[in-house]
Amino acid sequence: MPNRVHIVIPKELTDQIDSVVSERSRSAFICDAVREKLVREKQVKALERLKSRPFKGGPKEWDIDSAGWVRRLRTESAEIRARRLRKNNH
């Protein structure tokens, strides 16, 4: 069930959002952006925990190129975002 929340967003930011999506799509766009930010924050916290106490059993890439693995995750996330934007603009 949706929860209405009053937030304050600078006008220049809402103008930029409105230049990408219609006003009717603004809430969905903001929700998607918040979800993506939450995923990134969780990834950062997980990586910080790994630095302090690494464990075995993760993806093989962690042992070889953990930074590359993170870059690939971010690239995939950006591609998903781009597809979603293209879909919403049609």
C-alpha positions, 0 to 999 in steps of 0.5 A: 500500500502506498504511503504518502510522504511530504518531502521538499525537493529543490525546484531546479531538481524537479525541473530536471525530473520533469524534463525527463518524465511527465509530471504524472510519472514523477512519483514513479521516477523518484521511487525508482531513483530511491530504490537504486540509491538504496541498492548502492548503499547496501552494496557499499555497506556489504563491501565495507563489511567484507574489507573488515572480515572477508569470507569465502564462497562469494563470486570467484571474481571477488578474489581476482578483481573485486573492483571490476565486479563492482564496476560491472554491477554498476554498469548493469544497473545503469543499463537497466535504468536506461532501458526503463527511461526509454520504456517510460518515454514511449 
